[in-house]
Amino acid sequence: MEERMKVSPDVCSWVDTEHTKLFIEAVIPGVKKEDIHLKMHEDSMYLDAPRDEIEYTSTMAFCCPVNDKAAKAHYENGLLRIEVPFKDPMEDATSVSIN
């Protein structure tokens, strides 16, 4: 199989005005929804979306930890929209008993 040419998608990211969510939009025209591979950690994401002779591929590091398990993604008309809340800074905190 011939290897596809790797192309970086046009990506835009921003934070909502309350600084609670990260929004990411990636332009990947002509890709079938079932061919999109999106993986996310609390500090980064990986996108791979093949189409014909090209493959859109990108990685992105986040400024602050996100709750990757609560991420939502929607794809329509060549635009992949991702919404993910930032991680609560106290989420992994341990309660300490007071004697």
Secondary structure as GFF3:
##gff-version 3
##sequence-region A 1 99
A	DSSP	beta_strand	5	7	.	.	.	ID=ss1
A	DSSP	beta_strand	10	15	.	.	.	ID=ss2
A	DSSP	beta_strand	21	27	.	.	.	ID=ss3
A	DSSP	three_ten_helix	33	35	.	.	.	ID=ss4
A	DSSP	beta_strand	37	40	.	.	.	ID=ss5
A	DSSP	beta_strand	44	51	.	.	.	ID=ss6
A	DSSP	beta_strand	54	61	.	.	.	ID=ss7
A	DSSP	three_ten_helix	68	70	.	.	.	ID=ss8
A	DSSP	beta_strand	72	76	.	.	.	ID=ss9
A	DSSP	beta_strand	79	85	.	.	.	ID=ss10
###
